Amino acid sequence: MPPEHSTSEAGAGVQETQFTAIPNDADSVSRDTHSQENIPNGSNQTTSNDLGRSTYGTTNGAAEINKHTTEDAPKPAASPRALSPDLLRGLLMVLQAIDHCSVSQGAWRHGVALESEQDGTIVTRWNDPVPWTARMLTHLCAPGFMFLLGMGVVYFGRSRSKLGWSSWQMVKHFAIRAFVLAAVNEVLFTLPFGRGRILILNIVLLALAVNYLLAGLLWLAINASEQSLSTLLESFYASQTDDEVHQPLLQDETGHSSTKSVSAWAMRCSWHIHNGILLALNIITIAWNQWLSPHHGHCPLDTSPGYSGPTQPNNTGLGPWFDFWFLNFQNRLVISPFPPLAWLSPAILGLLYGRIVLARTWKAYTINASNALFGAFLMLPFVLTRLLHVGNLSEDCLSMPEQLASPDRNQYLVSFRSFFYIIKYPPSFSYIAFTMSINFLLLALFGALPAKVARRIPTLLTFGQSALFFYILHLLLYFSINILVKKWFGHELDHIDPMTGKPAVGTEGKPAVMWITWLIGLAILWPLCRWYGRFKSTKGVNSVWRFF
């Protein structure tokens, strides 16, 4: 529904809570601020009806503050925090820790197939069932974090608008935060792993930095354009009034001309039009991964039997600076498996979702039911990609024994694992549809939990509220711990370590070692993140510590 505009909205009390998005297998990090209006004390206390309201949008108390903004108005009390995004974010971070712990330990090969998860790559062998299942779960992380990033931009922008920030102040904030993310990427990845030989090692943080800045600028542009279009539509309506018969185009219930009705109509139309623009951009930014693929996601049919690996050079022919933004890119100075613009689509979806959620006061069951329905709906286009052979970036690329045994059948329908084979590098439409379907269903599940129950899941909430801090710390922790673990339990593996060029060493074949290490790491991280959350809460709204 369209937004409920109020000229006195800036008078509502504002409590800042933290809206954080963070990375997956070296995926992404960003914290975004989520503002919620407060419910005043005294005669405006929370009622049983208010408890049914979702904490995503405006509250009834905020509306009351807008009506009674006086110097002696009662001091607002804190409204409840929106817990479901925190819980989802916390779960995604716990899942991504599986990826990073297993990779740093050499517990198993990284991917659902042993060869690659890159478009246009022939694969011939599935990973073992446990690592295959773990990898399917961690697939949820990257698009989930990007989605939360976009959603957080909307909450942050609305919060700062109420505090009187100008557009330039917000641009400055978006740019500084993007710079911080890019700097963390260089310190955390490029310097230790590049060893002075490469300039950029983009293991998602750089992609997140770029997309955070782009999402922020897009939100500002949409916000300004929406107001301009509303004014234009209102002027157009006024020009259509028939002065000769003095018949107003819109009348209120008393039969008199209603300027408010014209204004509300113009705002509704502008709001819907700009949501349509965001939806179109969301589709375009995932479709261009297919359009710009050098082989459009197809493997050549004349490939010799038994061959595995890439089938064509991964470039567009438009130069390295263009390829860096859209394709998995590698040259002498740059390694970037997360092309920034290839991951922009979930962030734009987050912008659209945030606008809808903040448009009005929603009841909790409406939000949860909508999340569940949309999650179920997204599974339909995923199934269609399997049946219609569109949007997959993996056509004719499955060369597993089951495909070789049934060469005339649909490659995705010959086995369970084939049906769920999705391309992450860059993300295919089927990948985004499947992973975002699950993320929306999880959002609905967490939203359906009573607040008392949700707050009793302390680990997820703690991790979800200290995202970038968790991300930096968990990488340092797991890579450090696993140096010792590999000395104690490791052995030489049958493949080459891409970072050293020497035979890899790991604990492959000893899954219990990996799972115990993963749990120990989470147990160490929880009190540290809890401490950091308390420390961060003592800092001002503009403090750099709140970025973490």
N, C-alpha and C positions, 0 to 999 in steps of 0.2 A: 504494500500500500504506500501511497505517497507520504511525504514527511509532514509532520504537524509543526508548521513554522510558528514561531512566537517572537515578537520584537523584544520581549523582556527576557528571553531565554538566557542571555548572558548574566542575568541577575541570580540565576540558580547557584546554589552552593556546589562546589566541585571538590570531589575527593579523587586524588590520583592513585590508581593502582597500576600494576605493571602488566603489560601485554607483550609477551616475548615469543619470538619465533627462533628456532634454532636448527642446526644442521643434522644431516644424516651422514652415512658413511663418509665422513669428511664432508658432510653435506652443507649445512648453512647455519648462520647465526644472526639473530637480530632481536632486539628488545623493543617493543612498541608500547606506548602508554595508553591505557584504557581508562577513560574517565566515566564516572557514573555520578548522577545527581544524588544529592543526599535527602534523606527524609527528616524533616525538622521534628524537634521534640515538642512536648506540650500537647496542644489540641490536635496536632497532626501526626500522632503516633501511628506506627505500623499496625494495620488491622489484619484480620485473617484473610481478607481478600487480597491485600497487598502481598501476602506470602505466596500467592499463586502467580505473581508477576515474575517474568524473566529478568535477571539482572543484566541482560545484554543492553537493553534500551533505556529510555527515560523512565523514571518512576513517577508514581502519582504524587509523591512528596515534592518532586521537582516542580511539578505543575503548580502546587500550592505555594511554593516559594516564589514562583513567578508572579502569582497573584498578590502576594503580600510582601514585597521587598521594601521593608522600612528599616530604619536604623535600629529600632528596638525589637526587630523580629527575633524569634528564638534561634539560637545557634544550631546549625544543622548537625545531625548525628551521622556517623558513617553508615553508608548503605552496604549491603552484602556484596562480596566480590563475585564476579562471574567465574564460577569454578570449573565448568566443563572445558573451556579452552585451556586452562592451566593443567587439568588432568590429562587432556589429550596430548598437550605438549610434553608433559612429564613422561607419559607412556612412550612417545616417539623417541625421547632421549634415552630411555632405558633400552629400547629396541636398537637404536643406533650404536649403543655401547657394545651390543653383541657383535656387530660388524667390526668395530675397531679393536675389540679384544681378540677376536678370532684372526684378523689380519695381522696384528702385531705379534701374535703368538704362532702364526703358521699352523693353526689348528685344522684348517681345510681350505680348499681352493675357493676363491671369492667369486660367487655367481651361481645361478641356477644351472647353467651349462658350464662345462670346464673350459671352453674356448674363450667366450666373450659374451657381453651383453650389449654389443655395439651393432648399429644398424648395418645391414648388408653383409653380415658375417655368417658364414656357414658353420653350424655347430653339429657335432656328431656324438657327444657324450653328455649325459646328465650328471650333475653332481649327486653325491649320496643323499639319501632321504633327509637326514637331520640338517646338513648344511643347506639343502634345497629349501626346506621349510623355513629355516632361519632367514635365508635371503628373501624369500617371498614376504616375510613379515617386515623386514627392514626396507623393502621397497616403499612402504607407506611413508617413510620419514621425509625424504626430500620434497615431494609435492605438498605434504602436510605442513612442513615448516614454511614453504613459500606462501601457502594459503594463509597461514596465521600472520605472516609478515604483512600481506596486503590488508588483511582485516585489521591489524593493529594500526596501520597508517590512518585508517578512517577514525578509529577511536582517538588516536593521538591528535589528529587535526581538529576534531571536534572539541577535545579538551582544551587545546591551546587557543582555539578561536574564542572560547568562553573566558579565557584568561586575558584576552585582548592582544594576542600575538598578531602581527602583520604577516602577510604572505612572504615577505622577504625574510622575516625571522624564521619561518618554517623552512624555507628553502635552505637557509644557513644551517639549521638543525639537521635536515636530511643529508646535506653534503658532509657535515662533520661526522655524523654517524657512519655514513658510507665510507669515509676516509678511515675511520677507526677500524671498521671491519676489514678493509683492504690491508691496513697496516698489520693487524693481527694475523692475517693470512700470510704475509711476508715473513713475520717473525716466527710463526708456528710451523710453517711448511717450507717456504722457499729457502730460508737461510739454513735450517738443519739438514733438509733433504736435498736441496739443490747444490749445496757445497760449493757455492761460488761459480758453478758452471751454467746455471740458468737464472733468468731474471724473474720469471713468474711461474709458480707452481700453484695452479688454481684447483684446490680440492674443496670447492663449493663456496668458501667464504667470499671470494671475489665476486662470484656470480650473485651471491646474496646482497653484497654491497651495491652492485650495479642495479639490481632489481629493487632494492629498497629506495634508492634515489629516484629511479624511474617511476615507481609506484607513488612516491610522495609528490613528485612533479605532476603526475597524471591526476592525482586527487585534487591538487590545487587548481589545475586547468579545468577539470570537470566542475569544481565548486564555483569558479568564477563564471564559466560559460553557462552553467545552469541558471544563475541569477540573471545574466544578461538575456538569455532566451526567454525567461519568465517575464522580464520587463518588456521585451519585444512583442510577445504574445498578448500581453495585457494592452499594449498600445494598439495592436492590430484589432483586438476586440472592440476597443473604444471607437476606432475608426469605422467600424461596421454598424454603429448605432444609426438608426434611421431618424435623423433630426426632423424631417418633415412631419412625421406622424408622432414624433416624440415617444417612440416605443423602445424601451431599453431592451438590450439583448438578453440580459439576465435580470431576474426579479427575485426578491426574497419572498418569504412566505406571506408577507403582508401585501405583496403586489408592488412594492417600491423597488427602484433600481438598487442593485446590491453591488457596490464596489468591492466588498469583501469576497463575494461570490466570483467575480471576474478574476480577482487576484488569486484566489485559491485554485480556480480552474487553470490559470496560467502556470502556477507553481507545480500543480499535479502533472500537467502535460510536459513541462520541462524536466521534471524528475524522471518520468517514464522514458522520455526520449534519451536522456543521458544514461539511464540504465541499459537501454537498448544499445547505445554506443559501446558501453563497457562489455556487454555480452558479445557484440560483434568482434571487438578487439580480442576478447578471450579466445574465440574460435580461430581468428586469424593467426594469433601468436602460437597456437599449437599446430595449426595446419602448415605453417611455413617450415616446420621441421620435416614434413613430408615433401613439400615443394622444393626445398633447397638441398635435400639429400642427393648426392651425386648419382645415386642409382635408384632414387625414389623408393628405397626400402625393399628392393628386389635383388635376389641373388641370381646370377645367370644359370639357365637350365643346362647349359653344356659343360658345367663344371665336372671334372673327372670324379668318379665315385671314390669316396673315402677322404676327399680333400676337406680340410677345415681351416677357417680363418677368413680374413677380409678378402673380398672378391675384386675390389677396385680401389684406387687411391681415394682417400677421404678428403676431397677438396672440391670446391665449386668452380674453380677456374677464375674466380674474381679477385684473387690475391689473398695473402695471409691475414691482412688486417680485417677483411670481410669474414673470412672463415673463422677467425678467433671468436667472433660474436655468436655464430650459429652452429658450428660443428665441433666435434671432438678434435682438438687441435694440438699438434706437436711439431716443433722444429728444434733447431739447435739451442734456442734461448727460452722457449715457452712450452710448458706442458699444461694443457687445460682440458680435462675430461668433462668439465661442467661449463659449456658455453653459455654465457649470461642470458642472451636473448632467447635461447632455446627453453629456458626455465621461467620465462616471464608470465606464461599463461596462468598458472595457479595463483600468482600474486594478484593478477587482475581479477580473477574469480574472487579472491579475498576482499578486494575493494568493493566489488558488486555486493557481496554478501554483507559486508559491514554497513553499506548504505541502507540495505533493506532492513537489517536488524535494528538500526538506529532511527528508522523512519518514524516509529511510533512506539508506544508502550505495548509490548507483547506479553501474553500470558505464557508461563513456562511450558505448558503442554503444547501450545501452538508452535513455539520454537522447536521443541523436541520432535513433535510429529512432522514438522516441515523438514527437519534435518534427516529424519528416517526415510521419509518419502523421497526426498531428493537423492539420498544415498542409494535407495533401491532403484530409482529411475536411471541413475548413471550406469547401473549394471546392464541395462538394455543396450545402449550403444556399444559397450564392451563386447557383449555377445554378438552383436551385429558385425563387429570387426572380424570376428572369427568366421562367421558364416558368409560374409560378403567379400572378404579379402580386401578390406580397405582400412587405412589408418594403422597399419601394423609395423612397418619398417623391418619386417622379417619374412617377406613373401619368398617362398621356395628356398628358405635358408635352413629349415629343419631337415637334417639328414641323419636322424637317429635310426636305430635298427627298426623301430616300428614304422617309420616313414618308408624305409627301404623295402619293408615287407609288404606295404600297401601303397605303391607309388601312385595309384589313380585316385586315392581318397584325399579329402581335404586334410592338409597336414596338421591342422589344429584339432581335428576330431578323432585322431587315431589313438590318443591316450590322454589321461588326466593331466599329466605334466605338460603335454603339448598344448592343451587348451589354454593353460595359464602362462605360456611363454610370452613375455612382454619385453620390449626393448627400452632400456633406460638411457642409453648414451647415443644420441640425444633422446629425450622422452618421446615416445610415440603417442598418438591419440589413444590407443588401447591402453597404454600404461597409465596415462592420466585418468582415463575414465574408470579403470579398475581401482587404482589406489585412492582416488578421491571418493569413490563410492564407499569404500571401507572407512575412510576417515570421517565422512559424514555420518555413517552409522555409529561409529564410536562416539562422535560428538553428541548424537542423540542419546546413546546409552549413558554417558556421563551426565548429561543434562537431566536425565530422568532420576538420577540418584538424589534422595533427600540431602539437603545441605549438611545435616549432621553426619550422615554416612560418608558423603564426599570428603568432609574434613578429617575423617578417620583413615584416609589413605595418605598419610603424611609424606611418604617418600615421593609419590608422583607430584603432589602439590609443591613440595620443596624444590624438586628438580625443575618443575614447570615455571617456577617464579624466579629462578636464578640461571637462566638459560645459557648465556654466553660464558658466564663463570664456570658452569658445569662443563661446557664444551671444551674450553681450554684445559681445565683441570683433568678431565677424564682422559684426554689424549696423552698428556704428560704422564698420568698415573699408569695407564695400561701399557704404554710403550716402555716405561721404566720397569714395571713389575715383570713384564714378559721377557726382558733381557735375562733375568734370573731364572724364570720358568723354563726358558729354552735351554739354558745351561744344565738345569736339573733333569728335565724330562724330554728335551728335544733330540731329534735325530735328522740326518740328511734326507731330504725329499727328492722326488724324481723330476723336479723342474727347477728352472733358473729363477733366482730372485731378481726382479727387474731393477731394483735399486742398486744392487751391488754387482750384478752380472755373474755372480757365483752360484753354485748349487744352494737352493734354499734350505733353511733349517727350521724345523717346527715340531709341533706335538701331534701332527696328523696321525689319526688312529687311536688317539687317547682323548675322546671328547669330554670325559669327566674332568680332565685338567682345565679345559677351557671354561666349562660352566662354573667350576669352583672359583676360578680366577675372576670371572665376570661378577659373581655374587660378592666376592671379597672387595672388589673395586667399588661396587655400589654401596656397600656398607661403609667404606671409608669416605666416599663422596657425600653421603647424606648429611652427617653433622657439619661438614665444611660448607656445604651449600646452605644449610640452615643458618649457620653463623653469618654467612655473607648476606643472606636475605635480611637479617636483622640490622646488619651494618649499613646496607644500602638504604634501608627505610629511614635512617637518620639523616640522609643527605638531601639537599635541595633538589627541586625539579629539574634544574639545569646542570646538575652535577654529572661529570663524565662517568662516575661510578654507577649511575643508573643505566648506562649502556650495557652493563654486564649482568 
